[in-house]
Structure formats: C-alpha cells, structure tokens
C-alpha cells in the first residue's frame, strides 16, 4: 500500500471535528516516500488553512508489520509526543480515491476520512466511497457524523 500513497490527497468528507471548525478549509494530505530510521516510511504533511493562515501538521507514517494497509504515525518536531494508528480501508480501482480510518488517541476521536487525488469523476468516486462506508459499517464505533469538508 505504501507505494500507492505518495502525492497530494484532497479531503472531501471527514468525521474529525477539527475539519468542521469555522474558517478551516482546503485540507490536503501530502505523502512523500522516504527512509526513516532505516525503514521505508511516508513523510506525512497535512496542510490546511485556518481563516487565511496556512498551517501544517507533520509526522512520519511507518507501515504496520502485520497489516499492509495500516500505518503508525508519529509527529515530527514539537509533535513528536503524539502518535496514532490509521488504515487504508478502501482504494478505488484507479487509485484516485481512498477511505482511511483512524483510531482514537489521547487528542483525537476515532474517525473516517474520504480523500481523492482531485482527478477523475469526483461524483462517482465519492458515491463509491460512501457506499463502501455503509457496506463495511466503517462508522460503527465513530461518534461524529461524516460531513463534507470545505
């Protein structure tokens, strides 16, 4: 899975309350393939605007040893203390859309995101992703609603 993720992904739907706050918009997940501590990893930069100020959350994603679709994230720099686990639940056949789930942490609730590369038939991709979420019951155990992100 790690080989399919590098590039920019645009967030369209999320259960994460931070992305629903007033003034937060244009959320992208930017993955770059790197070697970190001698192992393949992703440099993970989440960029978003709060009002008109660009903000970035940066960390490293390391593939899980037993689940090729799962990753452990650890913050970089002042965020080194924070860590989380997330998983690619679905990827479209053309690899232009994904659903990720993330586990609850000390600072964040469990949740689900729908992201695309910004190409292809967006309406069809998003409809497919939403159907996968229903079929696989990916929102069970998630307290927040899956809402559009601006």
Buried (B, 14 or more C-beta within 10 A) or exposed (E): BBEEBBBEBBBBBBBBBBBBEEEBBEBBBBBEEBEBEEEEBBBBBBBBBEEEEEEEBBBBBBBBEEEEBBBBBBBBEEBEEBBBBBBBBBBBEEEBBBBBBBBBEEEBBBBBBBBBBBEBEBEEBBEBBBEBBEEEEBBEEBEBEBEEBB
